[in-house]
């Protein structure tokens, strides 16, 4: 029963991760709902509400309260960077296929190593830095062989990946003291409302007709509202299942599963959206994934 439960958790984690990616792509590109900021706002609203229910109501993890105004300001900064990474990722999906989006996203370790060095002057073993060469080289090769390459989409995807890495490094710096450190689910509960507060005026200003168009689409096709609500809920379950898989397995297992998840997402997206791929592009992505595996192994051995 324990093994079946773990398999079920991993399946749920894979399904929510890949599902939210594919639904984002479907809504933004195939469905014609070209409003990535508003879509991110829906995600953050769902994360705010469901986090509160899970922690205060269901007691999935103990509730941690904020201890100072400074801690709130630190979490707010993390929240802004967090929502920037999600917006950037959603914008990129308007222009890039999921397969290439995942290839670029796999370079997160490179940006994490760069920010960690620039902001903390923490040096890794030279072998660790060497493993980042195939991570970057693979994406360069994949970019040259990507039939659906779009420069703006590529820039937004790179920006989202860098923001995701910056958030993880800053989190370790800003919430380093024992009194300020928060559980990942509590941190999400506090970050999501900050993201909502930032995204709401941004969406209304930059995507002026989005509310009217959303209501109109919902009236003409009720399935659209179902897709939007389900997609928003999935955005929260990505974080929840990520925590549960780590709790019932290990962080190392999550790393291995994460490497495989990217490859599964690529295959599934190609089968569903039938976007053109090239041998060079897939070769480049394979090199990047191999580099990420080597990087994780080097980091593990250096510890």
N, C-alpha and C positions, 0 to 999 in steps of 0.2 A: 504493500500500500504506500509505503514511504517513497519507493522508486517511482510508482505511478504518479504520485503527487508531484514529485520533482519534474517528471516528464511533462505533466500537465502545465506546470508553471513555465517551463521553458517554451512550450508550444504557445502559451498565452503571450509570453514576452515577444517571441518571433512574430506572432500574428499581429499584435498591436503595433510593433515597430514598423513592419512592412506595410501593414494596413493603412496606417496614418500617412505614410509616404505615398502610397498608390492613390489614396483618396484625395490627398492634396493635389497631386498631379492631375487627377481626373477632374476635380472641381476647377482648378486654375487654368488648365489647358484644353481639356476635352469637353468640359461642360460649358465653358465660356464665362465662368465667374472670375473675372480678372481683377480680383481685389485681395492681394496677399496680406495687406496690413489688417484689413477687417477680418480675414480668416484667422490670422494670428491672434487678434483680439478675442475671437470666439474661443480659441484654444486656451488663452489665459483666463478667461471667465470660467471655463469648465474646470481648469486647474485650481482656481481660487475656491469655487464652491465644493468640488469633490474632495479637495484636500481638507477643508474644514469638517466635512461630514466624516471622512475617514479617520481623522485624528480626534476630533472632539466627540463625535458620535460613536463610531465603531472601535475607537481606541486601538487602532492598528499599531501606533507607536505612542509613547507618552507625550503629552503636550509640553512644549518648552516655551516659556514666555521670554519676551525681549527684556533685557536688563538695563538698557540705557538708550538714550537718544543717539549716541555715537554708533551703537550696534545697529540701530534702525537705519542710519545713514549708510553704513557699510552694506547692509542687505539691500538697500534701495539701489546703490551703485551696481551691485551684482545683478539685481532685477532688470535694470536698464540694459546691461550688456547681454543678459540672457535673452531678453525679448528681441534685441537687435540681431542675435544669431538666428532666432527662429524666423524673424521677418526676412532676413537675407536668404535663408534656405528656401522659404516659400516663394520669394520673388524669383529665385533662380529656377524653380520648377516651372515657371511660366515659359521659360526659354530653353531649358535643357531637359533631356530625358532623364528618368530616374537612374538609369545605369551610369551615366556620366556624372550625375550629381553624387552618387555613392563613391565613385572613383576619386573625385576631388575631396569629399568628406573624409576619406581614409588617410589624408595627410595631416589629420589632427595632431598626431605625435610630433611632427616636425614643428608646428607652431607652438605646441606646449613646451618643447625643449628650448625654443628660441626665447619665448617669454619668461620661462623660468630662469634662464641665464641673464637676460637683460634686467629683470626686476629683483632677483635675489642673488645674482652672481654665483648661483649654484652650478658647479661643473659636473658633468657626467663623465663616466669612463670614455676613453677615446673610441672604444669599440661601439658604444651606444650611438655616438655621432656618425660613425661610418654606416651604421644600419639605416640612417635617415637618407642616405644617397639614393638607394633604390626607391624609397617612398616618394621622393620628389621626382626622380627620373621617370618613374612609371607614369605619373600624371602628365608630365611633359610629352611623353610618347603617346599616351591616350588622347591628349588634346589634339595632337597632330593628326591622329587617325580617326577622330570623332566626326561622323558625317553630319551630325546636327549641332556642331559647335556654334555657340553664340557668345560673342565677346562680353556683352553686358551681363548675361546670365552667368558666365564663368567668373567674372569679377565679383558678382554678388555671392556666388557659392564660395569663393575663396574668402571673402569677407566674413561670411557666416561661420566658416570653419575656424578662421582666426579668432573670431569673437567667442566661439565655444571654448577654444583653448585658453584664451585670456581669462574667461570667467573661472575656469578650474584653477588656474594659477593664482588669481586674485582671491579666490575663496580660501585657499590655503594661507595666504598672507593676512587678509583682513580678519578672518575668524580663526586665528591661530591659537589664541589663548583659551585655556580650558573653560573659562566662564562664558566665552562668546561662541564656542563651537556648537553648531546645531546639527541635529539629525537631518539627513537629506530630505525627508518628507516634510519636516517642519520648515526647513529652508524654502522649499517650494511653496508652502502655504503662505509664507511671508513675502516671497518674491513676486508671486503671480499677481496679487492686487496692485503692486507697484507698476508692473508691466501693463495692467489694464488702465491705470491712471495715465500712463504715458501714451498708450496706443489709442485710447478713445479720441482725444482731440486730434491726434495725427491722422487717424482714419477719416474723421469727419472733414478735415481740411484738405487732405491729399486725395481722398476718394469720395468726393462730395455727394454723389448720388447713390452711394452704396446702400444706405438704409432703404431708400425707395426701390432700388433694383432688387434687393434681397426679398422685400415683401412681394414685389411683382412676380419674381421667379417662383416664390412659394405658392402664390395663388394659381399661377399657370401650371405648375408642376409640384404637387405636394411632396414628391419624392426628394426634391431638392432640400427641403427642410430636414427630412430624415437623414440625408447624407451629411448635412452640415452639423447637426446635433451629434450624430454618431461619430463623425470625424473629430469633433471637439472632445467628446468623451474619451476617444482613443488616445488623444494627446496626453490626457492625464494617466491613462492606464499604462502608457509607455514607461512613465516614471514609477508607478506603483509596482508593475511587474519587474522592473529593473531592480528595485529594492528587494522584492521577495525572492527573486532568483539569487541575488547576492547573499541574502540571509540564509537560504536553504542549501546553497552550494558553497561558492567562495568567489572572491574577487578575480582570482586567476581563471576559474571556470567561465566567468562572465566575459573576460578578455577573449578567451578562445571562441566562445559562442558569438561574441561580437564580430570577430574576424569572419566567421562563417556566415553571419547574418547579412553582411554586405554583399557577399557573393550570391546568397539566396535571393536577396532583393533585386539584384541585377538580372538574374535569370527570370524571376517572376515578372518583373516589369517588361522585359523584352517579349515574353510570351503574351502578356495582356495588351500592351500598347503597340507591339510589333514595330518599335522604332528601329531604324537601320543601325547595324553595328558593323564594325570592320575588324578584321583579324588583328591589325595594328593596335586598335583601341583596346581590344580584349587582352592582347599581349601586355600593353602598358598597365592596365588595371591589375593583371596578375602579378606584375613586378612590384606594384605598390603594395598589394596585400602581402606578398612574400616579405617585403621590407618591414611592414608593420609587425609581422610575426617575429622576425629577427630582432626588431627593436624591443618588443615585449620580453623576449627571451634574454636579451642583453641587460635590460633593466632588472629583471628578476635575479640574474646572476650577480649583478653589482651590489645587490642588497645582502 
